[in-house]
Amino acid sequence: MAAPRKADVVVEKLKFEIIEGIRPPGTRLDERGLAKEFNVSRTPIREAVRQLASIGLLNDHGRLGIEVSKPNASTLLDAFLVVSELEGIAARLASQRIKTAQLHDAKRANEACKTAITVTDFNTANMEFHNAVIAGSHSTTLQEQLNTARPITFPYRHHLTRVPGYMKKSTLEHEEIITFVEKGDAKGAQSAMRDHVNLQGEEIISILQALDENE
């Protein structure tokens, strides 16, 4: 197998660190510092920045520098609403199109969510669950739209994992989604996934508090 491209390595590392809050929203970055950190030239850094900016995780202000995206409350809440609708559609299509292997992947991922010891372990398994359902939609157009819409929510979706009781609640909601998908209940699957992804009650308060902390 060919070695991964330097830019791709930088993209994956920065994406992980942004999503996990290691580089919080508003963090300033610079090409020279990143090149030194990753022991690469500025060319792969520039490509990585372009890729991450295209999915909303970085803001590239040219000569004014680079920063980890810090959306305002309205933008973020709208993003969750849009993603919840799109993932709901994905679950509806998955109830009609998902393959056995993808359904197995979703179930395995949720079992990993249940046994996760750390927040990072849960977040990884949770992402695998959602990816399995989205893949099960077998809709290239929908997947492309989600690839654009989802990333801005990732750091904050992962922040929710720290809310007391959230992980257990999430795994129960995953089970409900799996049940609807497995039964071929398109309406139930769509509604369950939409409600699962969209912010509600204490989750909204937690997100707004996270935004305040990053001011």
TIKOL-33502 format. One record per residue: x, y, z of N, C-alpha, C in turn; residue in one letter; residue number from 0. Coordinates in Angstrom, 2 decimals. Layout:
REM residues N
SITE    n.east   n.north      n.up   ca.east   ca.north     ca.up    c.east   c.north      c.up   aa     i
SITE         X         Y         Z         X          Y         Z         X         Y         Z    A   NUM
...
REM end
This chain:
REM residues 215
SITE    n.east   n.north      n.up   ca.east   ca.north     ca.up    c.east   c.north      c.up   aa     i
SITE      0.84     -1.20      0.00      0.00       0.00      0.00      0.87      1.25      0.00    M     0
SITE      0.43      2.28     -0.74      1.19       3.52     -0.81      1.11      4.26      0.52    A     1
SITE      2.18      4.94      0.85      2.20       5.73      2.07      1.21      6.89      1.95    A     2
SITE      0.53      7.27      3.03     -0.42       8.38      2.95      0.28      9.69      2.58    P     3
SITE     -0.40     10.52      1.83      0.14      11.82      1.46      0.32     12.67      2.72    R     4
SITE      1.36     13.51      2.69      1.65      14.34      3.86      0.47     15.23      4.22    K     5
SITE     -0.17     15.80      3.21     -1.32      16.67      3.48     -2.45     15.91      4.16    A     6
SITE     -2.66     14.65      3.74     -3.73      13.85      4.33     -3.44     13.52      5.80    D     7
SITE     -2.17     13.28      6.10     -1.79      13.02      7.49     -2.08     14.24      8.35    V     8
SITE     -1.72     15.42      7.83     -1.97      16.66      8.56     -3.48     16.88      8.75    V     9
SITE     -4.25     16.65      7.69     -5.70      16.82      7.76     -6.29     15.95      8.87    V    10
SITE     -5.95     14.67      8.88     -6.54      13.75      9.86     -6.14     14.11     11.28    E    11
SITE     -4.88     14.51     11.47     -4.41      14.87     12.81     -5.11     16.14     13.30    K    12
SITE     -5.15     17.16     12.46     -5.80      18.40     12.86     -7.30     18.20     13.07    L    13
SITE     -7.94     17.42     12.19     -9.37      17.15     12.34     -9.66     16.50     13.68    K    14
SITE     -8.85     15.50     14.03     -9.04      14.81     15.31     -8.88     15.80     16.47    F    15
SITE     -7.85     16.62     16.42     -7.57      17.53     17.53     -8.64     18.62     17.65    E    16
SITE     -9.19     19.06     16.53    -10.26      20.05     16.58    -11.54     19.44     17.13    I    17
SITE    -11.88     18.26     16.63    -13.11      17.59     17.08    -13.05     17.25     18.56    I    18
SITE    -11.89     16.82     19.03    -11.75      16.44     20.43    -11.50     17.62     21.36    E    19
SITE    -11.42     18.83     20.80    -11.24      20.00     21.64     -9.81     20.27     22.05    G    20
SITE     -8.86     19.52     21.49     -7.45      19.74     21.80     -7.01     21.10     21.24    I    21
SITE     -7.58     21.45     20.08     -7.41      22.80     19.52     -8.80     23.43     19.52    R    22
SITE     -9.15     24.16     20.57    -10.51      24.69     20.74    -10.87     25.74     19.69    P    23
SITE    -12.17     25.98     19.52    -12.61      27.04     18.61    -11.94     28.37     18.93    P    24
SITE    -11.50     29.06     17.89    -10.83      30.34     18.07     -9.32     30.25     18.17    G    25
SITE     -8.79     29.03     18.29     -7.33      28.86     18.38     -6.67     29.36     17.11    T    26
SITE     -5.62     30.17     17.26     -4.89      30.71     16.11     -3.80     29.73     15.69    R    27
SITE     -3.65     29.56     14.38     -2.65      28.68     13.82     -1.85     29.47     12.78    L    28
SITE     -0.65     29.01     12.47      0.11      29.63     11.40      0.86     28.57     10.62    D    29
SITE      1.05     28.83      9.34      1.67      27.84      8.46      3.05     27.43      8.94    E    30
SITE      3.86     28.41      9.34      5.23      28.10      9.74      5.23     27.18     10.97    R    31
SITE      4.39     27.50     11.95      4.34      26.68     13.15      3.85     25.27     12.87    G    32
SITE      2.84     25.16     12.01      2.32      23.84     11.67      3.34     23.03     10.88    L    33
SITE      4.04     23.69      9.97      5.06      23.00      9.17      6.15     22.44     10.08    A    34
SITE      6.55     23.23     11.07      7.57      22.77     12.01      7.04     21.63     12.87    K    35
SITE      5.80     21.76     13.33      5.19      20.73     14.18      5.07     19.40     13.46    E    36
SITE      4.67     19.43     12.19      4.46      18.20     11.44      5.68     17.78     10.63    F    37
SITE      6.73     18.59     10.72      7.98      18.29     10.01      7.76     18.10      8.52    N    38
SITE      7.03     19.07      7.96      6.76      19.05      6.52      6.97     20.48      5.99    V    39
SITE      6.96     20.61      4.67      7.04      21.94      4.08      5.68     22.62      4.20    S    40
SITE      5.62     23.86      3.76      4.36      24.59      3.86      3.33     24.14      2.83    R    41
SITE      3.77     23.48      1.77      2.83      23.06      0.72      1.76     22.11      1.25    T    42
SITE      2.11     21.01      1.93      1.05      20.15      2.47      0.22     20.84      3.55    P    43
SITE      0.83     21.79      4.28      0.07      22.53      5.29     -1.01     23.36      4.60    I    44
SITE     -0.64     24.05      3.54     -1.61      24.87      2.81     -2.75     24.02      2.25    R    45
SITE     -2.40     22.84      1.72     -3.44      21.96      1.18     -4.36     21.48      2.29    E    46
SITE     -3.77     21.12      3.45     -4.57      20.66      4.58     -5.50     21.76      5.07    A    47
SITE     -4.99     22.96      5.14     -5.81      24.09      5.58     -6.98     24.31      4.62    V    48
SITE     -6.71     24.22      3.33     -7.78      24.39      2.34     -8.86     23.33      2.53    R    49
SITE     -8.44     22.09      2.75     -9.41      21.02      2.93    -10.26     21.23      4.18    Q    50
SITE     -9.61     21.61      5.27    -10.33      21.78      6.54    -11.20     23.04      6.51    L    51
SITE    -10.77     24.05      5.77    -11.59      25.25      5.62    -12.83     24.94      4.78    A    52
SITE    -12.68     24.05      3.80    -13.80      23.72      2.91    -14.93     23.00      3.63    S    53
SITE    -14.61     22.36      4.77    -15.64      21.66      5.54    -15.97     22.39      6.84    I    54
SITE    -15.47     23.61      6.97    -15.90      24.46      8.07    -15.15     24.31      9.38    G    55
SITE    -14.07     23.54      9.40    -13.35      23.37     10.66    -12.29     24.46     10.88    L    56
SITE    -11.82     25.07      9.81    -10.85      26.16      9.92    -11.36     27.38      9.14    L    57
SITE    -10.93     28.54      9.58    -11.13      29.77      8.82     -9.76     30.25      8.37    N    58
SITE     -9.59     30.40      7.07     -8.32      30.86      6.52     -8.49     32.32      6.12    D    59
SITE     -7.84     33.22      6.86     -7.96      34.64      6.60     -6.77     35.19      5.81    H    60
SITE     -6.10     34.31      5.09     -4.97      34.74      4.28     -3.84     35.28      5.13    G    61
SITE     -3.42     36.49      4.84     -2.31      37.09      5.57     -2.63     37.34      7.04    R    62
SITE     -3.92     37.38      7.35     -4.32      37.62      8.74     -4.25     36.35      9.59    L    63
SITE     -3.98     35.23      8.95     -3.77      33.99      9.69     -4.91     32.98      9.58    G    64
SITE     -4.76     31.93     10.34     -5.70      30.80     10.33     -6.22     30.61     11.75    I    65
SITE     -7.49     30.25     11.86     -8.03      29.95     13.19     -9.03     28.80     13.11    E    66
SITE     -9.15     28.09     14.22    -10.17      27.06     14.33    -11.53     27.76     14.34    V    67
SITE    -12.45     27.28     13.52    -13.75      27.93     13.38    -14.47     28.07     14.72    S    68
SITE    -15.09     29.22     14.91    -15.85      29.48     16.12    -17.19     30.06     15.72    K    69
SITE    -18.15     29.21     15.39    -19.45      29.70     14.93    -20.22     30.40     16.04    P    70
SITE    -21.11     31.31     15.66    -21.97      31.90     16.68    -23.13     30.94     16.97    N    71
SITE    -23.92     31.28     17.97    -24.97      30.37     18.43    -25.98     30.08     17.32    A    72
SITE    -26.40     31.13     16.61    -27.40      30.95     15.55    -26.90     30.02     14.47    S    73
SITE    -25.66     30.22     14.03    -25.07      29.38     12.98    -25.00     27.93     13.43    T    74
SITE    -24.56     27.72     14.67    -24.39      26.35     15.16    -25.72     25.64     15.34    L    75
SITE    -26.70     26.31     15.91    -28.01      25.68     16.10    -28.65     25.36     14.76    L    76
SITE    -28.48     26.26     13.78    -28.99      25.99     12.43    -28.29     24.78     11.82    D    77
SITE    -26.97     24.68     12.07    -26.21      23.55     11.53    -26.73     22.23     12.08    A    78
SITE    -26.98     22.18     13.39    -27.53      20.96     13.98    -28.90     20.63     13.39    F    79
SITE    -29.71     21.65     13.16    -31.04      21.42     12.59    -30.92     20.83     11.19    L    80
SITE    -30.05     21.41     10.36    -29.87      20.92      8.99    -29.33     19.49      8.99    V    81
SITE    -28.31     19.23      9.83    -27.72      17.89      9.87    -28.73     16.87     10.37    V    82
SITE    -29.55     17.25     11.35    -30.55      16.31     11.86    -31.54     15.92     10.78    S    83
SITE    -31.92     16.87      9.93    -32.84      16.57      8.84    -32.18     15.65      7.82    E    84
SITE    -30.93     15.95      7.48    -30.22      15.13      6.49    -29.97     13.72      7.02    L    85
SITE    -29.56     13.61      8.27    -29.33      12.26      8.83    -30.65     11.51      8.98    E    86
SITE    -31.72     12.25      9.22    -33.03      11.61      9.27    -33.38     10.99      7.93    G    87
SITE    -33.12     11.72      6.86    -33.35      11.19      5.52    -32.46      9.97      5.27    I    88
SITE    -31.22     10.06      5.73    -30.30       8.91      5.57    -30.85      7.68      6.26    A    89
SITE    -31.39      7.85      7.46    -31.95       6.70      8.19    -33.18      6.15      7.47    A    90
SITE    -33.99      7.05      6.91    -35.18       6.59      6.16    -34.76      5.75      4.96    R    91
SITE    -33.77      6.24      4.21    -33.30       5.48      3.05    -32.62      4.18      3.49    L    92
SITE    -31.90      4.23      4.61    -31.22       3.03      5.10    -32.23      1.95      5.46    A    93
SITE    -33.39      2.33      5.94    -34.42       1.33      6.28    -34.86      0.54      5.07    S    94
SITE    -34.63      1.11      3.89    -35.03       0.46      2.64    -33.85     -0.15      1.88    Q    95
SITE    -32.63      0.35      2.16    -31.49      -0.01      1.31    -30.30     -0.63      2.04    R    96
SITE    -30.27     -0.56      3.35    -29.06      -0.96      4.08    -28.74     -2.43      3.84    I    97
SITE    -27.45     -2.72      3.72    -26.98      -4.09      3.55    -26.73     -4.72      4.93    K    98
SITE    -26.70     -6.03      4.95    -26.50      -6.75      6.21    -25.21     -6.34      6.90    T    99
SITE    -24.15     -6.19      6.14    -22.85      -5.82      6.72    -22.91     -4.44      7.35    A   100
SITE    -23.61     -3.51      6.72    -23.70      -2.15      7.26    -24.56     -2.12      8.52    Q   101
SITE    -25.62     -2.92      8.53    -26.45      -3.01      9.73    -25.63     -3.61     10.87    L   102
SITE    -24.82     -4.60     10.56    -23.93      -5.20     11.56    -22.94     -4.15     12.09    H   103
SITE    -22.42     -3.33     11.19    -21.48      -2.27     11.60    -22.15     -1.31     12.57    D   104
SITE    -23.40     -0.95     12.29    -24.13      -0.03     13.17    -24.35     -0.65     14.55    A   105
SITE    -24.72     -1.93     14.58    -24.94      -2.61     15.85    -23.63     -2.74     16.64    K   106
SITE    -22.56     -3.09     15.94    -21.27      -3.24     16.59    -20.80     -1.91     17.16    R   107
SITE    -21.00     -0.85     16.41    -20.59       0.47     16.87    -21.36      0.88     18.12    A   108
SITE    -22.65      0.56     18.16    -23.42       0.93     19.35    -23.00      0.10     20.56    N   109
SITE    -22.64     -1.16     20.34    -22.13      -1.96     21.46    -20.83     -1.35     21.99    E   110
SITE    -20.01     -0.82     21.07    -18.78      -0.16     21.48    -19.10      1.12     22.26    A   111
SITE    -20.16      1.80     21.88    -20.60       2.99     22.63    -20.95      2.60     24.06    C   112
SITE    -21.64      1.48     24.22    -22.08       1.04     25.54    -20.90      0.71     26.46    K   113
SITE    -19.85      0.16     25.88    -18.72      -0.28     26.70    -17.58      0.73     26.75    T   114
SITE    -17.77      1.87     26.10    -16.71       2.88     26.06    -16.37      3.37     27.46    A   115
SITE    -15.10      3.47     27.74    -14.64       3.92     29.05    -14.34      5.41     29.03    I   116
SITE    -13.77      5.89     27.95    -13.41       7.30     27.85    -14.34      8.02     26.88    T   117
SITE    -14.37      9.34     27.00    -15.16      10.16     26.09    -14.68      9.96     24.65    V   118
SITE    -13.37      9.89     24.47    -12.82       9.70     23.13    -13.27      8.38     22.53    T   119
SITE    -13.26      7.31     23.33    -13.71       6.00     22.85    -15.17      6.07     22.42    D   120
SITE    -15.99      6.73     23.24    -17.41       6.86     22.90    -17.59      7.65     21.61    F   121
SITE    -16.87      8.76     21.51    -17.00       9.61     20.33    -16.63      8.86     19.05    N   122
SITE    -15.58      8.05     19.13    -15.15       7.27     17.97    -16.22      6.28     17.55    T   123
SITE    -16.76      5.55     18.54    -17.79       4.56     18.25    -19.07      5.22     17.78    A   124
SITE    -19.41      6.36     18.36    -20.60       7.09     17.96    -20.51      7.54     16.50    N   125
SITE    -19.34      8.01     16.12    -19.13       8.42     14.73    -19.29      7.21     13.80    M   126
SITE    -18.77      6.06     14.21    -18.88       4.86     13.40    -20.34      4.44     13.23    E   127
SITE    -21.14      4.61     14.29    -22.57       4.29     14.20    -23.25      5.15     13.14    F   128
SITE    -23.04      6.46     13.26    -23.69       7.37     12.32    -23.20      7.14     10.89    H   129
SITE    -21.91      6.89     10.75    -21.36       6.64      9.42    -21.95      5.38      8.79    N   130
SITE    -22.20      4.36      9.61    -22.76       3.11      9.10    -24.18      3.33      8.57    A   131
SITE    -24.96      4.10      9.32    -26.34       4.37      8.88    -26.33      5.23      7.62    V   132
SITE    -25.47      6.24      7.59    -25.38       7.10      6.41    -24.94      6.28      5.19    I   133
SITE    -23.95      5.42      5.38    -23.51       4.56      4.27    -24.64      3.66      3.81    A   134
SITE    -25.48      3.23      4.77    -26.60       2.36      4.44    -27.67      3.01      3.61    G   135
SITE    -27.62      4.33      3.51    -28.60       5.04      2.66    -28.31      4.82      1.19    S   136
SITE    -27.05      4.50      0.87    -26.62       4.29     -0.52    -27.03      5.46     -1.41    H   137
SITE    -26.88      6.67     -0.87    -27.16       7.88     -1.63    -25.91      8.74     -1.67    S   138
SITE    -25.26      8.77     -2.82    -24.04       9.56     -2.96    -24.32     11.05     -2.75    T   139
SITE    -25.42     11.53     -3.29    -25.77      12.94     -3.15    -25.95     13.32     -1.68    T   140
SITE    -26.66     12.49     -0.95    -26.90      12.76      0.47    -25.59     12.71      1.26    L   141
SITE    -24.75     11.74      0.96    -23.48      11.63      1.66    -22.60     12.85      1.40    Q   142
SITE    -22.61     13.35      0.18    -21.83      14.55     -0.14    -22.35     15.76      0.63    E   143
SITE    -23.65     15.87      0.74    -24.23      16.99      1.49    -23.86     16.90      2.97    Q   144
SITE    -23.87     15.71      3.52    -23.52      15.54      4.92    -22.03     15.77      5.16    L   145
SITE    -21.21     15.40      4.20    -19.77      15.65      4.33    -19.48     17.15      4.44    N   146
SITE    -20.34     17.94      3.83    -20.19      19.39      3.91    -20.83     19.96      5.18    T   147
SITE    -22.00     19.43      5.54    -22.77      20.02      6.64    -22.35     19.56      8.03    A   148
SITE    -21.87     18.33      8.17    -21.61      17.76      9.49    -20.41     18.33     10.25    R   149
SITE    -19.27     18.56      9.58    -18.06      18.88     10.35    -18.18     20.03     11.33    P   150
SITE    -18.90     21.08     11.01    -19.01      22.21     11.92    -19.64     21.81     13.25    I   151
SITE    -20.45     20.72     13.22    -21.11      20.28     14.46    -20.25     19.35     15.29    T   152
SITE    -19.21     18.76     14.68    -18.47      17.71     15.37    -17.87     18.12     16.72    F   153
SITE    -17.14     19.25     16.79    -16.55      19.59     18.10    -17.61     19.76     19.19    P   154
SITE    -18.77     20.26     18.80    -19.82      20.53     19.78    -20.66     19.29     20.05    Y   155
SITE    -20.84     18.45     19.03    -21.52      17.17     19.26    -20.70     16.35     20.26    R   156
SITE    -19.39     16.39     20.11    -18.53      15.65     21.03    -18.52     16.29     22.41    H   157
SITE    -18.70     17.60     22.47    -18.80      18.27     23.77    -19.98     17.72     24.56    H   158
SITE    -21.07     17.38     23.87    -22.27      16.87     24.54    -22.00     15.57     25.28    L   159
SITE    -21.01     14.83     24.83    -20.69      13.55     25.46    -20.40     13.72     26.94    T   160
SITE    -19.92     14.89     27.33    -19.57      15.16     28.73    -20.77     15.53     29.59    R   161
SITE    -21.92     15.73     28.95    -23.13      16.03     29.71    -23.56     14.78     30.48    V   162
SITE    -23.79     14.87     31.78    -24.17      13.68     32.57    -25.36     12.95     31.98    P   163
SITE    -25.22     11.65     31.79    -26.30      10.81     31.29    -26.42     10.78     29.78    G   164
SITE    -25.64     11.61     29.09    -25.80      11.70     27.63    -25.42     10.41     26.92    Y   165
SITE    -24.32      9.80     27.34    -23.86       8.60     26.63    -24.88      7.47     26.71    M   166
SITE    -25.44      7.25     27.91    -26.44       6.19     28.05    -27.68      6.51     27.21    K   167
SITE    -28.13      7.75     27.28    -29.29       8.17     26.50    -29.03      7.96     25.01    K   168
SITE    -27.83      8.29     24.58    -27.49       8.17     23.17    -27.54      6.72     22.69    S   169
SITE    -27.01      5.80     23.50    -27.00       4.39     23.09    -28.43      3.83     23.00    T   170
SITE    -29.29      4.28     23.89    -30.69       3.83     23.83    -31.36      4.37     22.55    L   171
SITE    -31.04      5.59     22.19    -31.60       6.16     20.96    -31.04      5.44     19.74    E   172
SITE    -29.76      5.06     19.80    -29.18       4.26     18.71    -29.95      2.96     18.53    H   173
SITE    -30.26      2.31     19.64    -30.99       1.03     19.57    -32.35      1.21     18.92    E   174
SITE    -33.00      2.32     19.25    -34.31       2.60     18.65    -34.17      2.79     17.15    E   175
SITE    -33.16      3.53     16.73    -32.92       3.76     15.30    -32.65      2.44     14.59    I   176
SITE    -31.80      1.61     15.18    -31.48       0.31     14.59    -32.73     -0.54     14.43    I   177
SITE    -33.59     -0.52     15.44    -34.83      -1.31     15.38    -35.71     -0.87     14.22    T   178
SITE    -35.88      0.43     14.06    -36.69       0.94     12.96    -36.08      0.60     11.61    F   179
SITE    -34.76      0.77     11.50    -34.08       0.47     10.23    -34.21     -1.01      9.90    V   180
SITE    -34.00     -1.86     10.90    -34.04      -3.31     10.67    -35.44     -3.77     10.28    E   181
SITE    -36.46     -3.12     10.83    -37.84      -3.48     10.49    -38.29     -2.90      9.15    K   182
SITE    -37.49     -1.98      8.62    -37.89      -1.33      7.38    -38.92     -0.24      7.59    G   183
SITE    -38.98      0.29      8.82    -39.93       1.35      9.15    -39.29      2.70      8.80    D   184
SITE    -39.53      3.17      7.60    -38.87       4.38      7.10    -39.24      5.61      7.91    A   185
SITE    -40.53      5.77      8.21    -40.98       6.94      8.95    -40.41      6.95     10.36    K   186
SITE    -40.44      5.80     11.01    -39.91       5.70     12.37    -38.42      5.96     12.41    G   187
SITE    -37.69      5.41     11.45    -36.24       5.58     11.39    -35.89      7.05     11.20    A   188
SITE    -36.60      7.72     10.29    -36.32       9.12     10.01    -36.58      9.98     11.25    Q   189
SITE    -37.72      9.77     11.88    -38.08      10.56     13.05    -37.11     10.33     14.21    S   190
SITE    -36.75      9.07     14.44    -35.86       8.74     15.55    -34.47      9.34     15.35    A   191
SITE    -33.95      9.26     14.13    -32.63       9.82     13.87    -32.66     11.35     13.94    M   192
SITE    -33.69     11.95     13.40    -33.79      13.41     13.42    -33.82     13.92     14.86    R   193
SITE    -34.61     13.28     15.70    -34.69      13.69     17.10    -33.39     13.43     17.85    D   194
SITE    -32.71     12.36     17.47    -31.45      11.99     18.12    -30.35     13.03     17.83    H   195
SITE    -30.28     13.51     16.61    -29.20      14.42     16.21    -29.50     15.86     16.61    V   196
SITE    -30.75     16.28     16.50    -31.07      17.67     16.79    -30.95     17.96     18.28    N   197
SITE    -30.60     19.19     18.61    -30.41      19.58     20.01    -31.74     19.82     20.69    L   198
SITE    -31.81     19.42     21.96    -33.03      19.59     22.72    -32.70     19.96     24.17    Q   199
SITE    -33.52     20.80     24.77    -33.44      21.09     26.18    -32.05     21.39     26.72    G   200
SITE    -31.60     20.53     27.64    -30.32      20.72     28.31    -29.16     20.69     27.33    E   201
SITE    -29.34     20.01     26.21    -28.27      19.94     25.22    -28.01     21.32     24.61    E   202
SITE    -29.09     22.06     24.35    -28.93      23.41     23.82    -28.20     24.29     24.83    I   203
SITE    -28.58     24.19     26.09    -27.93      24.97     27.13    -26.44     24.64     27.21    I   204
SITE    -26.12     23.35     27.12    -24.73      22.92     27.19    -23.92     23.48     26.02    S   205
SITE    -24.52     23.46     24.82    -23.84      23.98     23.64    -23.59     25.48     23.79    I   206
SITE    -24.59     26.21     24.26    -24.44      27.66     24.44    -23.38     27.97     25.48    L   207
SITE    -23.30     27.15     26.51    -22.26      27.33     27.53    -20.88     27.08     26.92    Q   208
SITE    -20.79     26.08     26.04    -19.49      25.79     25.39    -19.08     26.97     24.50    A   209
SITE    -20.05     27.58     23.83    -19.74      28.75     23.01    -19.26     29.91     23.88    L   210
SITE    -19.90     30.10     25.02    -19.51      31.17     25.94    -18.08     30.96     26.44    D   211
SITE    -17.74     29.71     26.74    -16.41      29.40     27.26    -15.33     29.72     26.25    E   212
SITE    -15.70     29.67     24.97    -14.72      29.89     23.92    -14.66     31.35     23.46    N   213
SITE    -15.44     32.21     24.10    -15.40      33.64     23.74    -14.06     34.25     24.16    E   214
REM end
